[in-house]
Structure formats: C-alpha cells, structure tokens
Amino acid sequence: MKRVFGAVVLAALVCSGVSVWAQAESFIGTVKAVTGNSVTVERGALTGVFGVDSKTHVGVAGATAKTQEAQAAGKPGITVADVLKVGDQVRVKYTYAAATNKMVVSDITVMTRVTK
C-alpha cells in the first residue's frame, strides 16, 4: 500500500510539472535593457529575459549606500532598475518556473560596471 501511495504521489508531481529538484542556473552577459520587472541580458547570440521582483538581490558597489539613502528619505528601498545600467557585465542566478514559463532571478552580481 505504501509503495502504491508513493508511486501515485511521484506520478502526480511529474505530471503537474512541479520540479522538486529545481536548481539555480547562471547566465553571464551584458545588460541590454532594464525595466521595473525584467532584465534583458545578452551573451553572443543568446539573449535572456529574466523576471525580477522585490526579493531580487543585486550585488554592486554603492547599492547599500543608495538603499540607506532611500530608506532615510522614507522610501522602501531601491529597485533593480535604480542600480543596473545598460552595458554592465553581470552574472544572473535564476530558476526556471515551468508553471509560468519564466526565468526568475534570485541574485544579480555586477562583474564589470559601465562608466558613463
């Protein structure tokens, strides 16, 4: 009975598209566009459009100071669009959400900052 139940649960998970073993993937490239809810990164002929939200962490010099300034001014913080610039070379860590067919970013690290 336990084997049958286990097999039914496993079959349900597989058929539903739920990934129990979802792993974070990385993509390195150059930022081509930044909006309030997405970042477009290009590497050669490959282009990735990644979804970002308020939980997305961006590692870049000066981001902590900008966050503190915004909070001191009464704002909740800064957005990804406030710190990423077109031309920055970044490493994007993301997971693919099959249910929504989107690549959701957990962390963006700026490797080389564009100076404009």
Secondary structure as GFF3:
##gff-version 3
##sequence-region A 1 116
A	DSSP	alpha_helix	2	16	.	.	.	ID=ss1
A	DSSP	beta_strand	25	34	.	.	.	ID=ss2
A	DSSP	beta_strand	38	43	.	.	.	ID=ss3
A	DSSP	beta_strand	46	51	.	.	.	ID=ss4
A	DSSP	beta_strand	57	59	.	.	.	ID=ss5
A	DSSP	alpha_helix	63	72	.	.	.	ID=ss6
A	DSSP	alpha_helix	80	83	.	.	.	ID=ss7
A	DSSP	beta_strand	89	97	.	.	.	ID=ss8
A	DSSP	beta_strand	102	112	.	.	.	ID=ss9
###
